[in-house]
Amino acid sequence: MIMNKMTLSPQQQADLLAVLKARFEKNMERHEGLKWADVQAKLEAKPEKLWSLNSMEMTEGEPDVIGYDEKSGEFLFYDCSAESPKGRRSLCYDRKALDSRKEHKPQNSAMDMAAEMGIEILTENQYREMQQLGAFDLKTSSWIATPDNIRNRGGALFCDRRYDTVFVYHNGAESYYAARGFRGSLYV
């Protein structure tokens, strides 16, 4: 799937911008000092990013601005749904894990789905940063980007929040659960 060819209709763009604006204004503590007009101008200039944000929204990720990168001049969006996005659960970690399953294969892998959406899976540091903005994944868990030394041994990492603490765990990369999905990030 070639991401830069994926675009939304003018009505879809307007609808998505309205949803994103409402979420931005409702959650100002996530992006203090930032102005929606600046975010919207960036989004309108990058329709392929709007397509990715729409993919995040359609899979119930509730993307929102969580910061601004001074060096690149880009806004950073994370999935801010209370629980791991419903439309991205029951996935193993990556294509290698999916291909290794002989039976009871999930429909997709987290890494493949993220690539199809044009987003990146959160790293452990990003996941912990997100948890400073609120309490997320109190009932679910989310795959996170896994270092090669762990993935090469068949494992993958995931996180959740329990007892007001963020936990990082490991599992076989081929495993999948109805309560585990993944959260993504997108620079615009």
C-alpha positions in Angstrom: 0.0 0.0 0.0 1.5 3.3 -1.0 0.6 5.9 1.6 1.1 9.1 -0.4 -1.6 8.1 -2.8 -4.2 7.6 -0.1 -6.3 10.7 0.3 -9.7 11.6 1.9 -12.5 13.4 0.1 -13.0 17.1 1.0 -16.0 16.1 3.1 -14.0 13.4 4.9 -11.2 15.8 5.6 -13.7 18.4 7.0 -15.3 15.8 9.2 -12.0 14.5 10.5 -10.7 18.0 11.2 -13.9 18.8 13.2 -13.4 15.6 15.3 -9.7 16.4 15.9 -10.4 20.0 16.7 -13.1 19.0 19.3 -10.7 16.5 20.9 -7.8 19.1 20.9 -10.0 21.7 22.6 -11.4 19.2 25.1 -7.9 17.9 26.2 -5.8 21.1 26.3 -3.6 19.6 29.1 -2.1 17.3 26.5 -0.7 20.2 24.4 -0.5 23.3 26.5 0.7 26.4 24.6 -0.2 24.9 21.2 -2.9 26.5 18.9 -5.4 24.5 16.9 -5.0 26.9 13.9 -1.3 25.9 13.6 -2.1 22.2 13.8 -4.9 22.5 11.2 -2.6 24.4 8.8 0.0 21.6 9.0 -2.7 18.9 8.5 -4.3 20.7 5.4 -0.8 20.8 3.8 -0.3 17.1 4.3 -3.3 15.1 3.0 -1.4 11.8 3.4 -1.1 12.5 7.2 -4.8 13.2 7.3 -5.3 9.8 5.8 -3.2 8.2 8.5 -5.0 10.1 11.2 -8.3 9.0 9.8 -7.0 5.4 9.9 -6.2 5.9 13.6 -9.6 7.4 14.2 -11.5 4.6 12.3 -9.8 2.0 14.4 -10.9 3.9 17.6 -7.5 5.2 18.5 -8.7 8.7 19.2 -5.5 10.5 18.0 -4.6 13.8 19.6 -1.7 16.2 19.6 0.6 15.5 22.5 3.6 17.7 21.6 5.6 19.8 19.1 9.1 19.0 17.9 11.0 22.3 17.7 13.7 20.9 15.5 11.5 19.4 12.8 8.6 21.9 13.2 6.2 18.9 13.4 3.3 18.2 15.7 3.2 14.8 17.4 0.0 12.8 17.6 -0.5 9.7 19.8 -3.5 7.4 20.1 -5.2 8.7 23.2 -8.1 6.2 23.6 -8.6 5.1 27.2 -8.0 1.5 26.2 -5.9 0.0 23.4 -7.8 0.8 20.1 -10.6 -1.7 19.6 -10.0 -1.9 15.8 -6.4 -3.0 16.4 -6.6 -5.8 18.8 -6.1 -9.6 18.5 -2.9 -9.1 16.5 0.4 -10.8 16.8 3.5 -8.6 16.8 4.9 -8.7 13.3 4.9 -10.5 9.9 7.5 -13.1 11.0 5.3 -14.0 13.9 2.2 -14.2 11.8 3.9 -16.4 9.2 5.2 -18.7 11.9 1.7 -19.6 13.1 0.4 -22.8 11.5 -3.1 -22.6 12.8 -5.4 -20.1 14.4 -3.7 -17.2 12.7 -4.8 -13.6 13.6 -6.0 -11.5 10.7 -2.9 -9.3 10.8 0.1 -8.2 12.8 0.6 -5.0 14.7 3.7 -3.9 12.8 2.1 -4.6 9.4 -1.1 -2.8 10.4 0.9 0.2 11.6 2.8 0.3 8.3 -0.5 0.1 6.3 -1.8 3.0 8.4 1.4 5.1 7.9 2.1 5.3 11.7 4.7 4.0 14.1 4.1 1.8 17.1 4.9 3.6 20.3 8.3 2.9 21.9 8.6 2.2 25.6 9.7 5.7 26.3 6.7 7.1 24.2 4.3 4.8 26.0 5.6 6.1 29.4 5.4 9.7 28.1 1.7 9.1 27.1 0.9 7.7 30.6 2.0 11.1 32.0 -1.0 12.6 30.1 -3.6 10.4 31.8 -4.3 6.8 32.8 -4.4 4.6 29.7 -4.7 0.8 29.2 -6.3 0.1 32.7 -8.0 -3.0 31.3 -6.1 -3.7 28.0 -2.5 -3.8 26.9 -0.6 -2.5 23.9 2.3 -3.9 21.9 5.3 -1.6 21.9 8.4 -1.4 19.6 10.6 -4.3 20.6 14.4 -4.1 20.5 16.1 -6.5 18.0 17.9 -8.5 20.7 14.5 -9.5 22.2 12.7 -9.9 18.8 15.5 -12.1 17.4 14.9 -14.5 20.2 11.2 -14.8 19.4 9.9 -12.3 22.0 8.0 -9.0 21.8 7.2 -6.4 24.4 3.9 -4.9 25.6 2.8 -2.5 28.2 -0.2 -1.7 30.4 -1.1 0.3 33.5 -2.1 -1.4 36.7 -1.9 -0.2 40.3 -1.1 3.3 39.0 2.1 1.9 37.6 3.2 1.3 34.0 4.4 -2.3 33.5 6.5 -3.6 30.6 6.1 -7.4 29.9 7.2 -9.9 27.3 5.4 -12.5 25.3 6.1 -14.7 22.3 5.7 -12.4 19.3 3.2 -14.9 17.7 0.8 -14.6 20.6 -2.4 -12.5 20.3 -5.2 -11.6 22.7 -8.5 -9.9 22.5 -7.4 -7.3 25.0 -4.1 -6.5 23.4 -3.7 -4.0 20.5 -1.2 -1.3 19.7 -0.9 2.4 20.0 0.7 4.6 17.3 2.4 7.9 16.8 2.5 10.2 13.8 4.5 13.3 13.1 2.8 16.0 11.1 
